Each structure stands twice: as structure tokens, then as C-alpha cells.
Amino acid sequence: MRKLVYYVAVTIDGYIAAPDGSVDLFPVTQDVIDFIVGDYPDALPTHVREQLAVDVPNPNFDVGVQGRTTFQPALDIGVTSPFAHLRQYVVSTTYESPDPAVEVISTDVVERIRKLKSEEGKDIYLMGGSRLAGSLLDEIDSLVLKVYPLVLGSGIPLFTADFSPTRFRLTGTRTLENGTVVLSYDR
């Protein structure tokens, strides 16, 4: 059975974006690029894979799920299918995709995720955002957090959800040269 994996960049104080939703504050250093290219190339948007000459099979994921706000930056640069190397889903009640490669999930999100998890294949990449991750907390099997040595003070949290203590077990740590720490957890 597939796992739903929330793979995301986060600050020391638990934010995945600035209050305005921007993520350009995360330092994109060579060690981070090397980590992503080496371990999670399937988490790179297709146009970025092309820019970095990354032409490898997907080692981790064959499905990607993201919220509408997370999807917006791709649309802002004219990209309607940002992860062409994955089956793509956008969770939204207002967006209608003009691209047949991107399916919109507008109702029964948890049930749809459960159905995707029951299929054969690689894991499912939960790209964000905060509200979607919060609504799918009970379905998330693993977390891979790239914790940047950065404090924001406020912003968009890792999860937006009702109070619901949920335990995960640390399964891996890796420290990159710039001080970013990659933490892996399983439910």
C-alpha cells in the first residue's frame, strides 16, 4: 500500500512560508540542491528538473497532491502542469483545471486520498499546503522535513488543524552543510 508523505521545507519555528505565502526566504544553497537532486528529484517541478538536467526515474513518488494556494505559483509563471512526471491532483473547490494532466479534487478529499493510497505504485507526495496537510493529518504516514536554520516569528504553519496530538517516530536525520537538517518521521 502506498504511503502519503508530507515532504516540505520548514523553519525552526515551524513555518512553511512567510505570512504572504512566499517561500523565497528559504536559502537555496548547493548542498540543498544536491540533496534534493540526489534523494528527492521527483519533488522538483518538471521545468526545474529540465533546468538542472535531472533526467532520472522517480525514486519516491508517482502521485502528487497539493492545495490550490500551493499550486498558484506555477500558474503565475504560466505552468499548468508543474509536475508532469507525476499524476497530479489539486485540492480546490473553486479551481477548474484547463490542463487534462491536472485533476481537481473538490469533494471527499480524505476518501480520494484513501483510494489513491490503496492503489499499487510509489508513494504519494503531499506538497502542501498547511490547511490541506491539517485536513489530511490522520492519513499522513510519513513526514520528511527540511528544517532550515531560520526563524520567521510568524507565517504559514506546517499544519493548520484543530488540536489533535498525533505521534510520529523519528526514523532519520541528515545535516546538510548550510545547517539545514532533514528529519524523517513515520506514523
Order of alpha helices (4+ residues) and beta strands (2+ residues): beta-beta-alpha-alpha-beta-alpha-beta-beta-alpha-beta-alpha-beta-beta-beta-beta
